[in-house]
Amino acid sequence: MSESGPHGTPTRATDPECSDGCCAPPPSTRSAPDAARRAVLSRRIRLLVTATISYNVIEAVVAITAGALASSTALIGFGLDSTVEVASAAAVAWQFSARQAAVRQARERRALRIIAVSFFVLAGYVTVEAVRSLAGGAGAESSPVGIVLAALSLMIMPGLSLAQRFAGRRLGSASAVADSKQTLLCTYLSGVLLVGLLLNAAFGWSWADPAVALVIAAVAVREGLQAWRGDGCCAPTLTPDGAGRADDCCEGETTQS
């Protein structure tokens, strides 16, 4: 049922499944992009995915190496998260390597499952290593290289994530949006990692390292579950005949009366 604002302007009802604010307007006010626009958006996503893969390969090598040298579970977990991002981005690149929109649509679910499984593997490994460290393992040493890496990622990753999420929403691709969330997750984890590394370096709080690792694992599980369910953004997606339709989570939104 429609609700009206103070001047009779229809407002949108809040849907619990769309609590992240990413829901697009109802289909009556927003249609799927045409073929030319879809081609531009697909090419943009491929470029963003390539940039994400390139950066994360470097990030993974540096983080895992620095983490091994400093016995830092958080740094190793962060590096492994970067490998998950590479797997996630590669899955999206594979999806968008198809020229036909129908083929890309068919690959969507498989790409989401690859992303989800990657998250779960990461969460399992990091949890085991963090618990082992808290239970009496060797404390992590200070890592200046890790601090610099976390700071750089905190500056670089938000732009890549926002650009890909915008393109994914406009195209109606749940896998592209899921991959952008994984990239945004890297931003959050960079901030958490930076705090943990700084606390260890400044005060010798070695317990901060596995504590940060457990945060990384918890967030990874959450994002994995969302990817497995195919949770994305309310955006127009393509039906087999090429027409646009809204995601299911947009049902119940107010329509124009």
C-alpha positions as CSV (number, residue, x, y, z in Angstrom):
1,M,0.0,0.0,0.0
2,S,1.3,3.4,-0.9
3,E,2.4,6.0,1.6
4,S,2.5,9.7,0.9
5,G,4.8,12.4,2.1
6,P,3.7,15.8,3.3
7,H,2.9,17.0,-0.2
8,G,1.4,13.8,-1.5
9,T,4.7,12.6,-2.9
10,P,4.9,8.7,-2.7
11,T,7.5,7.4,-0.4
12,R,9.1,3.9,-0.4
13,A,8.3,1.5,2.4
14,T,11.3,0.0,4.2
15,D,11.8,-3.7,3.3
16,P,13.8,-5.7,5.9
17,E,15.6,-7.6,3.1
18,C,16.8,-4.3,1.6
19,S,18.2,-2.7,4.7
20,D,21.5,-1.7,3.2
21,G,19.8,1.1,1.2
22,C,20.9,-0.1,-2.1
23,C,17.4,-0.8,-3.5
24,A,16.7,0.7,-6.8
25,P,13.5,2.5,-7.6
26,P,10.5,0.3,-8.6
27,P,10.4,-1.0,-12.2
28,S,7.9,1.7,-13.1
29,T,10.6,4.4,-12.6
30,R,13.7,2.5,-13.6
31,S,14.2,0.1,-16.5
32,A,17.0,-2.2,-17.4
33,P,19.8,-0.6,-19.5
34,D,19.7,-1.1,-23.2
35,A,22.2,-3.3,-25.1
36,A,24.7,-0.5,-25.8
37,R,24.7,0.6,-22.1
38,R,25.0,-3.0,-20.9
39,A,28.1,-3.4,-23.2
40,V,29.7,-0.3,-21.7
41,L,28.9,-1.4,-18.1
42,S,30.2,-4.9,-18.8
43,R,33.5,-3.5,-20.2
44,R,33.9,-1.3,-17.2
45,I,33.4,-4.2,-14.8
46,R,36.0,-6.2,-16.6
47,L,38.5,-3.3,-16.3
48,L,37.7,-2.9,-12.6
49,V,38.1,-6.6,-12.0
50,T,41.5,-6.6,-13.7
51,A,42.7,-3.8,-11.5
52,T,41.4,-5.6,-8.4
53,I,43.1,-8.8,-9.3
54,S,46.4,-7.0,-10.0
55,Y,46.4,-5.2,-6.7
56,N,45.3,-8.1,-4.7
57,V,48.0,-10.4,-6.1
58,I,50.6,-8.0,-4.9
59,E,48.8,-7.4,-1.6
60,A,48.5,-11.2,-0.9
61,V,52.2,-11.9,-1.5
62,V,53.3,-9.0,0.7
63,A,50.9,-9.7,3.5
64,I,51.5,-13.4,3.7
65,T,55.3,-13.0,3.5
66,A,55.2,-10.2,6.2
67,G,52.8,-12.2,8.3
68,A,55.0,-15.3,8.2
69,L,58.1,-13.3,9.2
70,A,56.2,-11.7,12.1
71,S,54.2,-14.8,13.1
72,S,51.1,-12.6,12.6
73,T,47.8,-14.6,12.1
74,A,46.0,-11.4,11.3
75,L,48.4,-10.4,8.5
76,I,48.4,-14.0,7.1
77,G,44.6,-13.9,7.2
78,F,44.6,-10.6,5.5
79,G,46.8,-12.0,2.8
80,L,44.5,-15.0,2.4
81,D,41.6,-12.6,2.2
82,S,43.4,-11.0,-0.8
83,T,43.6,-14.4,-2.4
84,V,39.9,-14.8,-1.9
85,E,39.4,-11.5,-3.6
86,V,41.5,-12.7,-6.5
87,A,39.3,-15.9,-6.8
88,S,36.1,-13.7,-6.4
89,A,37.3,-11.3,-9.1
90,A,38.4,-14.1,-11.4
91,A,34.9,-15.7,-11.1
92,V,33.3,-12.4,-12.1
93,A,35.9,-11.9,-14.9
94,W,35.0,-15.4,-16.2
95,Q,31.3,-14.5,-16.1
96,F,31.8,-11.3,-18.0
97,S,34.1,-12.8,-20.5
98,A,31.0,-14.1,-22.3
99,R,29.8,-11.8,-25.1
100,Q,26.2,-12.8,-24.9
101,A,24.1,-11.4,-22.0
102,A,22.2,-14.7,-21.6
103,V,25.5,-16.6,-21.1
104,R,26.6,-14.1,-18.5
105,Q,23.3,-14.4,-16.7
106,A,23.6,-18.2,-16.7
107,R,27.1,-18.0,-15.1
108,E,25.9,-15.7,-12.3
109,R,24.9,-18.4,-9.8
110,R,28.1,-20.4,-10.3
111,A,30.2,-17.2,-9.8
112,L,28.4,-16.5,-6.6
113,R,29.0,-20.0,-5.3
114,I,32.7,-19.7,-6.0
115,I,32.8,-16.4,-4.1
116,A,30.9,-17.9,-1.1
117,V,33.1,-21.0,-0.8
118,S,36.2,-18.9,-0.9
119,F,34.9,-16.9,2.0
120,F,34.2,-20.0,4.0
121,V,37.6,-21.5,3.4
122,L,39.2,-18.2,4.5
123,A,37.1,-18.0,7.7
124,G,37.9,-21.6,8.7
125,Y,41.6,-21.2,8.3
126,V,41.8,-17.9,10.1
127,T,39.6,-19.1,13.0
128,V,41.8,-22.1,13.7
129,E,45.0,-20.1,13.6
130,A,43.6,-17.3,15.8
131,V,42.3,-19.7,18.4
132,R,45.7,-21.5,18.4
133,S,47.5,-18.2,19.0
134,L,45.2,-17.2,21.8
135,A,45.5,-20.6,23.4
136,G,49.2,-20.2,23.9
137,G,50.9,-20.0,20.5
138,A,53.8,-17.6,19.8
139,G,52.9,-14.0,20.0
140,A,53.1,-11.9,16.9
141,E,55.9,-9.5,16.4
142,S,55.7,-5.9,15.2
143,S,55.4,-5.5,11.4
144,P,56.2,-2.1,9.8
145,V,55.6,-3.6,6.3
146,G,52.2,-4.8,7.4
147,I,51.3,-1.4,8.8
148,V,52.2,0.3,5.5
149,L,50.3,-2.3,3.5
150,A,47.1,-1.9,5.6
151,A,47.3,1.9,5.3
152,L,47.7,1.7,1.5
153,S,44.8,-0.7,1.1
154,L,42.6,1.5,3.3
155,M,43.2,4.3,0.7
156,I,43.0,2.3,-2.5
157,M,40.2,-0.3,-2.1
158,P,37.2,2.0,-1.4
159,G,37.4,3.6,-4.9
160,L,37.6,0.2,-6.7
161,S,34.7,-1.1,-4.6
162,L,32.4,1.8,-5.1
163,A,33.0,2.0,-8.9
164,Q,32.3,-1.7,-9.4
165,R,29.2,-1.7,-7.1
166,F,27.8,1.2,-9.1
167,A,28.4,-0.6,-12.4
168,G,27.1,-3.9,-11.0
169,R,23.9,-2.3,-9.7
170,R,23.2,-0.5,-13.0
171,L,23.8,-3.8,-14.9
172,G,21.7,-5.8,-12.4
173,S,24.6,-8.3,-11.7
174,A,24.5,-9.8,-8.3
175,S,27.9,-11.4,-8.7
176,A,29.5,-8.0,-9.6
177,V,27.8,-6.5,-6.5
178,A,29.0,-9.4,-4.3
179,D,32.5,-9.0,-5.6
180,S,32.4,-5.2,-4.9
181,K,31.3,-6.1,-1.3
182,Q,34.3,-8.4,-1.0
183,T,36.5,-5.5,-2.1
184,L,34.8,-3.2,0.4
185,L,35.4,-5.9,3.0
186,C,39.1,-5.5,2.3
187,T,38.7,-1.8,3.2
188,Y,37.1,-2.6,6.6
189,L,39.6,-5.4,7.3
190,S,42.5,-3.0,6.4
191,G,41.3,-0.6,9.1
192,V,40.9,-3.3,11.7
193,L,44.2,-4.8,10.8
194,L,45.9,-1.4,11.0
195,V,44.5,-0.9,14.5
196,G,45.7,-4.3,15.6
197,L,49.2,-3.9,14.2
198,L,49.6,-0.5,15.7
199,L,48.5,-1.7,19.1
200,N,51.0,-4.5,19.0
201,A,53.8,-2.2,17.8
202,A,53.1,0.6,20.3
203,F,52.1,-1.4,23.4
204,G,53.2,-5.0,22.7
205,W,49.6,-6.2,22.8
206,S,50.2,-9.5,20.9
207,W,46.7,-10.6,21.7
208,A,45.3,-7.9,19.5
209,D,46.6,-9.8,16.4
210,P,44.5,-13.0,16.8
211,A,41.6,-10.9,18.0
212,V,41.7,-9.0,14.7
213,A,41.9,-12.3,12.9
214,L,38.7,-13.5,14.5
215,V,36.9,-10.3,13.3
216,I,38.2,-11.1,9.8
217,A,36.8,-14.6,10.1
218,A,33.4,-13.5,11.4
219,V,32.9,-10.9,8.6
220,A,34.0,-13.5,6.0
221,V,31.3,-15.9,7.2
222,R,28.7,-13.2,6.9
223,E,29.7,-12.2,3.4
224,G,30.0,-15.9,2.4
225,L,26.4,-16.6,3.5
226,Q,25.1,-13.6,1.6
227,A,26.9,-14.6,-1.6
228,W,25.7,-18.2,-1.3
229,R,22.1,-17.0,-1.0
230,G,22.7,-14.7,-3.9
231,D,21.8,-11.6,-1.9
232,G,22.5,-8.6,-4.0
233,C,21.1,-5.2,-4.6
234,C,17.6,-4.4,-5.9
235,A,18.5,-3.6,-9.5
236,P,16.9,-4.5,-12.8
237,T,18.1,-7.8,-14.1
238,L,17.6,-9.4,-17.4
239,T,14.9,-12.0,-18.2
240,P,15.5,-14.4,-21.1
241,D,13.7,-12.1,-23.5
242,G,16.0,-9.3,-22.6
243,A,13.4,-7.3,-20.7
244,G,14.2,-5.9,-17.2
245,R,12.7,-7.0,-14.0
246,A,13.4,-6.0,-10.4
247,D,15.0,-8.2,-7.8
248,D,12.7,-10.1,-5.4
249,C,13.8,-7.9,-2.5
250,C,12.1,-5.0,-4.1
251,E,8.7,-6.5,-3.7
252,G,6.6,-4.6,-1.3
253,E,8.1,-1.3,-2.2
254,T,5.7,1.5,-2.8
255,T,4.7,2.1,-6.4
256,Q,3.3,5.2,-8.0
257,S,-0.5,5.5,-7.6
